[in-house]
């Protein structure tokens, strides 16, 4: 089966021109089929403030009311997505920017309002792997923004780590998929203040140990949970690594069953 890398980039890397340019240079060098999934939360928070819209977070997740939905759609599917696409085009990569609503690629249900009402937030129901495969085989490189739709004309804000995992699962029948989460750290760390303390391998047992010891917490928990779900659904490999190491198979933390 043909190899495919699904690369998710988030955090400060997407928001700052210098780090984004370095990442896109590295991404352009990755050979073969590839899909880029991005976030953009810091930009959304900044633009919300400029518009006088208060950002509300619960457990690190954004509450998306009607006004916030407008902002995240403009920022994620507009400003951030098209900036990345234009930058990749300038590097000779025939990128195409999409969100989940485009060609119906990612269908979601609005998350129930209990126990916590996150507003217009989507939980992924289905990824159209066939459509993504068609884009790839047509010679384009999808750049996916974390906005989905419910099939009834409504847009929904959806966690970008989840999007990456679901996209990887959605194309796993057609490609040999490696899912790479890259950010500003070199991997999952034993000590968050020591970049040399990368944990090279995490399986289910190790994950439970790290969770119980409080070494893995916060935003890393859902990232690892979605990594295991991806592996269980047929994704070949999941790696959490530094943005500069997306083409280094030895770097970072490798998640295995």
C-alpha positions as CSV (number, residue, x, y, z in Angstrom):
1,X,0.0,0.0,0.0
2,X,1.2,3.5,-0.8
3,X,2.5,5.5,2.2
4,X,0.8,8.7,3.5
5,X,1.7,11.0,6.3
6,X,-1.0,13.0,8.1
7,X,0.8,15.8,9.9
8,X,-0.9,17.9,12.5
9,X,0.7,21.2,13.5
10,X,-0.6,23.5,16.2
11,X,0.5,25.7,19.0
12,X,2.7,28.8,18.5
13,X,4.2,27.3,15.4
14,X,1.2,28.2,13.2
15,X,0.8,31.6,14.7
16,X,4.3,33.1,14.2
17,X,5.6,33.8,10.7
18,X,9.2,32.6,11.4
19,X,8.3,29.3,13.0
20,X,5.6,28.7,10.3
21,X,8.1,29.3,7.5
22,X,10.6,26.8,9.0
23,X,7.8,24.2,9.4
24,X,6.6,24.7,5.8
25,X,10.1,24.4,4.5
26,X,10.4,21.0,6.3
27,X,6.9,20.0,5.2
28,X,7.8,20.7,1.6
29,X,10.7,18.3,1.9
30,X,8.6,15.4,3.1
31,X,8.3,13.0,0.2
32,X,5.2,11.2,-1.1
33,X,1.6,11.7,-0.2
34,X,0.8,14.0,2.7
35,X,-2.0,15.9,4.4
36,X,-1.5,18.8,6.8
37,X,-4.0,19.5,9.6
38,X,-3.7,22.8,11.5
39,X,-5.1,24.6,14.5
40,X,-5.0,28.4,15.2
41,X,-6.4,28.9,18.7
42,X,-4.1,31.7,19.7
43,X,-5.0,33.7,16.6
44,X,-8.7,33.1,17.2
45,X,-8.3,34.3,20.9
46,X,-6.4,37.5,19.7
47,X,-8.9,38.4,17.0
48,X,-11.9,37.7,19.4
49,X,-10.4,40.2,21.8
50,X,-10.0,42.8,19.0
51,X,-13.7,42.3,18.2
52,X,-14.7,42.6,21.8
53,X,-15.8,39.0,22.0
54,X,-14.8,37.3,25.3
55,X,-13.1,33.9,25.0
56,X,-14.4,31.3,27.5
57,X,-12.4,28.1,28.1
58,X,-13.4,25.0,30.2
59,X,-10.6,22.4,30.9
60,X,-8.5,23.9,28.1
61,X,-11.3,23.7,25.5
62,X,-12.9,26.7,23.9
63,X,-16.6,27.3,24.4
64,X,-18.0,28.2,21.0
65,X,-21.0,30.4,21.1
66,X,-22.6,31.9,17.9
67,X,-20.2,34.9,17.8
68,X,-17.1,32.8,18.6
69,X,-18.1,30.3,15.8
70,X,-18.0,33.2,13.3
71,X,-14.5,34.1,14.5
72,X,-13.0,30.6,14.5
73,X,-14.5,30.0,11.0
74,X,-12.9,33.2,9.7
75,X,-9.5,32.5,11.4
76,X,-9.2,28.7,11.0
77,X,-10.8,28.1,7.6
78,X,-9.9,31.6,6.3
79,X,-6.8,33.5,7.5
80,X,-4.7,30.6,8.8
81,X,-5.7,28.0,6.2
82,X,-5.1,30.3,3.2
83,X,-1.9,31.7,4.6
84,X,-0.5,28.1,4.8
85,X,-1.9,27.2,1.3
86,X,-0.3,30.3,-0.3
87,X,3.0,29.7,1.5
88,X,3.1,26.0,0.2
89,X,2.2,27.1,-3.3
90,X,5.2,29.4,-3.2
91,X,7.3,26.3,-2.3
92,X,6.0,24.4,-5.3
93,X,3.5,22.3,-3.3
94,X,0.1,22.2,-5.0
95,X,-1.8,22.6,-1.7
96,X,-5.6,22.9,-1.5
97,X,-7.2,24.3,1.6
98,X,-10.3,22.6,2.9
99,X,-12.4,22.5,6.0
100,X,-14.8,19.6,6.9
101,X,-17.7,21.2,5.0
102,X,-15.8,21.3,1.7
103,X,-17.0,18.4,-0.5
104,X,-18.5,17.0,2.7
105,X,-15.1,15.7,3.9
106,X,-15.9,15.7,7.6
107,X,-19.4,15.2,9.1
108,X,-20.0,15.9,12.8
109,X,-22.7,16.0,15.3
110,X,-23.1,18.9,17.7
111,X,-21.8,17.8,21.1
112,X,-24.6,17.4,23.7
113,X,-25.1,20.3,26.1
114,X,-24.7,18.0,29.1
115,X,-22.7,17.7,31.3
116,X,-20.9,20.8,29.9
117,X,-22.3,23.0,27.2
118,X,-19.4,23.8,24.8
119,X,-21.8,25.4,22.3
120,X,-21.2,24.9,18.5
121,X,-18.6,22.1,18.9
122,X,-18.6,19.1,16.7
123,X,-17.8,15.4,17.4
124,X,-16.8,13.7,14.2
125,X,-19.2,11.1,12.8
126,X,-17.6,10.3,9.5
127,X,-14.6,11.2,7.3
128,X,-14.9,10.8,3.5
129,X,-11.7,8.9,2.9
130,X,-12.6,8.4,-0.7
131,X,-12.8,12.2,-1.4
132,X,-9.5,12.8,0.4
133,X,-7.9,10.0,-1.7
134,X,-9.3,11.6,-4.8
135,X,-7.6,14.9,-3.9
136,X,-4.3,13.2,-3.2
137,X,-4.4,11.1,-6.4
138,X,-5.3,14.2,-8.3
139,X,-1.9,15.6,-7.4
140,X,-3.0,18.0,-4.7
141,X,-2.0,18.2,-1.0
142,X,-5.0,18.9,1.3
143,X,-4.5,21.4,4.1
144,X,-7.4,20.8,6.6
145,X,-8.8,23.4,8.9
146,X,-10.7,22.2,12.1
147,X,-14.2,23.4,11.1
148,X,-16.7,20.6,10.3
149,X,-20.4,20.5,9.3
150,X,-23.5,18.6,10.5
151,X,-25.1,18.0,7.1
152,X,-27.9,20.4,7.9
153,X,-26.1,23.6,7.0
154,X,-24.4,24.3,10.3
155,X,-20.7,24.7,10.9
156,X,-19.1,23.3,14.0
157,X,-15.8,24.0,15.7
158,X,-13.8,20.7,16.2
159,X,-10.6,19.9,18.0
160,X,-7.7,19.9,15.5
161,X,-6.0,16.9,17.2
162,X,-9.2,15.0,16.8
163,X,-9.5,16.0,13.2
164,X,-6.0,14.7,12.5
165,X,-6.8,11.4,14.2
166,X,-10.1,11.0,12.4
167,X,-8.6,11.9,9.0
168,X,-5.8,9.4,9.5
169,X,-8.4,6.7,10.4
170,X,-10.6,7.8,7.4
171,X,-7.8,7.1,4.9
172,X,-6.3,4.0,6.6
173,X,-8.1,1.6,4.3
174,X,-6.5,3.2,1.2
175,X,-3.0,4.1,2.4
176,X,-0.3,3.0,4.8
177,X,-0.8,5.9,7.3
178,X,1.7,7.5,9.7
179,X,0.0,10.2,11.9
180,X,2.5,12.8,13.2
181,X,1.6,15.3,15.9
182,X,4.2,18.1,15.9
183,X,4.5,21.0,18.2
184,X,7.2,23.1,20.0
185,X,8.5,20.2,22.2
186,X,10.6,17.2,21.0
187,X,8.0,14.6,22.2
188,X,6.3,13.5,25.3
189,X,8.6,14.4,28.2
190,X,9.2,12.8,31.6
191,X,10.0,16.3,32.9
192,X,8.2,19.1,31.1
193,X,11.2,21.4,31.9
194,X,13.8,19.1,30.3
195,X,13.7,18.7,26.6
196,X,16.2,15.9,26.8
197,X,13.7,13.7,28.8
198,X,11.8,12.4,25.7
199,X,9.9,9.1,26.3
200,X,10.8,7.2,23.1
201,X,7.9,4.6,23.3
202,X,4.5,4.6,24.9
203,X,2.1,1.7,24.9
204,X,-1.2,1.3,26.8
205,X,0.4,0.1,30.0
206,X,3.0,2.9,29.9
207,X,0.3,5.5,29.2
208,X,-1.7,4.4,32.3
209,X,1.5,4.6,34.4
210,X,2.4,8.1,33.2
211,X,-1.2,9.3,33.7
212,X,-1.4,7.9,37.3
213,X,2.0,9.6,38.1
214,X,0.7,13.0,36.7
215,X,3.5,13.1,34.1
216,X,1.0,13.1,31.2
217,X,-1.8,15.6,31.9
218,X,-3.7,18.5,30.3
219,X,-3.7,18.8,26.5
220,X,-1.4,15.7,26.2
221,X,-4.1,13.4,27.5
222,X,-6.6,13.8,24.6
223,X,-3.7,13.7,22.1
224,X,-2.5,10.3,23.4
225,X,-6.1,9.0,23.7
226,X,-6.8,9.9,20.1
227,X,-3.4,8.3,19.1
228,X,-4.5,5.0,20.5
229,X,-7.9,5.2,18.8
230,X,-6.1,5.8,15.5
231,X,-3.9,2.8,15.9
232,X,-6.9,0.6,16.9
233,X,-8.6,1.8,13.7
234,X,-5.8,0.7,11.4
235,X,-3.3,3.6,11.4
236,X,0.2,2.1,11.1
237,X,2.1,4.5,13.4
238,X,1.6,7.6,15.6
239,X,4.5,9.9,16.4
240,X,4.5,13.0,18.7
241,X,7.6,15.1,17.9
242,X,9.1,18.6,17.4
243,X,8.0,20.5,14.3
244,X,11.6,20.4,13.0
245,X,11.7,16.6,13.1
246,X,8.7,15.7,10.9
247,X,10.9,13.9,8.4
248,X,13.1,12.1,11.0
249,X,11.6,8.6,11.7
250,X,13.9,8.2,14.8
251,X,12.8,11.4,16.6
252,X,10.0,12.0,19.1
253,X,7.7,9.7,21.0
254,X,6.3,6.7,19.2
255,X,2.8,5.5,20.3
256,X,2.2,1.7,19.9
257,X,-0.5,-0.8,20.8
